[in-house]
Amino acid sequence: MITGKGGPADAVPPSPRSSAIRAGFFVGVPLIPIVGGFVGLLNVLHMFGDGRRQCYHDRFADTVVVVVPPKPPAAPQPTAPPELAAA
């Protein structure tokens, strides 16, 4: 998970505080009797109604998940044929 308000260009890993808030939301909410499961479900469903696709745990931790495209594979290095390498 990466945080960054401007997109992948300024994305940085979340701080320990933000990580603790996000994790605490997942651990703490289900422990609430009767309403914990309902609140957890609302948390996940909220991302479909939000333009930034943030769940409640992202809002509380002030994080945004950004998708960073994978780097293209490195070009293969040319190698000399064995008969030229020995010369």
C-alpha positions as CSV (number, residue, x, y, z in Angstrom):
1,M,0.0,0.0,0.0
2,I,1.3,3.4,-0.9
3,T,0.1,6.8,0.1
4,G,0.1,10.0,-1.9
5,K,-2.4,12.7,-2.5
6,G,-1.1,13.7,-5.9
7,G,-0.8,10.2,-7.4
8,P,2.0,7.8,-8.0
9,A,4.6,10.6,-8.6
10,D,4.6,11.7,-4.9
11,A,3.6,8.4,-3.4
12,V,5.4,7.3,-0.2
13,P,4.9,4.4,2.1
14,P,2.5,5.1,5.0
15,S,3.9,6.3,8.3
16,P,3.8,3.8,11.3
17,R,0.9,5.9,12.8
18,S,-1.2,5.6,9.6
19,S,-0.4,1.9,9.4
20,A,-1.5,1.4,13.0
21,I,-4.8,3.3,12.5
22,R,-5.6,1.2,9.4
23,A,-4.7,-2.1,11.1
24,G,-6.6,-1.1,14.3
25,F,-9.7,-0.4,12.3
26,F,-9.6,-4.0,10.9
27,V,-8.9,-5.6,14.3
28,G,-11.0,-3.3,16.5
29,V,-14.2,-2.9,14.6
30,P,-15.1,-6.7,14.4
31,L,-14.7,-6.9,18.2
32,I,-17.6,-4.6,18.8
33,P,-20.6,-6.8,19.7
34,I,-23.6,-6.8,17.4
35,V,-22.6,-3.9,15.2
36,G,-19.0,-4.8,14.4
37,G,-19.7,-6.9,11.4
38,F,-22.2,-4.4,10.0
39,V,-19.7,-1.5,10.4
40,G,-17.0,-3.6,8.7
41,L,-19.3,-4.3,5.8
42,L,-20.1,-0.6,5.5
43,N,-16.4,0.1,5.5
44,V,-15.8,-2.0,2.4
45,L,-18.9,-0.9,0.6
46,H,-18.0,2.8,1.1
47,M,-15.3,2.6,-1.5
48,F,-17.8,2.0,-4.3
49,G,-19.6,5.3,-3.5
50,D,-16.4,7.4,-3.1
51,G,-14.7,9.0,-6.1
52,R,-11.3,8.3,-4.6
53,R,-12.2,4.7,-3.7
54,Q,-11.4,5.3,-0.1
55,C,-12.8,3.1,2.7
56,Y,-13.3,4.5,6.2
57,H,-10.0,3.1,7.3
58,D,-8.3,5.0,4.5
59,R,-10.0,8.2,5.5
60,F,-9.2,7.9,9.2
61,A,-5.5,7.1,8.5
62,D,-5.4,9.9,5.8
63,T,-4.1,7.4,3.2
64,V,-4.8,6.9,-0.5
65,V,-4.0,3.7,-2.4
66,V,-2.4,4.4,-5.7
67,V,-1.6,1.9,-8.4
68,V,2.0,2.2,-9.6
69,P,2.5,0.6,-13.0
70,P,5.2,-2.1,-13.1
71,K,8.6,-1.2,-14.6
72,P,9.2,-2.6,-18.0
73,P,11.7,-5.5,-18.1
74,A,15.3,-4.5,-18.8
75,A,16.6,-4.9,-22.3
76,P,18.7,-8.0,-22.7
77,Q,22.4,-7.3,-23.0
78,P,24.0,-8.4,-26.3
79,T,26.4,-11.2,-26.0
80,A,29.1,-12.2,-28.5
81,P,28.9,-15.6,-30.1
82,P,31.3,-18.1,-28.5
83,E,33.6,-18.2,-31.5
84,L,34.1,-14.4,-31.3
85,A,34.5,-14.3,-27.5
86,A,37.6,-16.6,-27.6
87,A,39.4,-14.4,-30.2
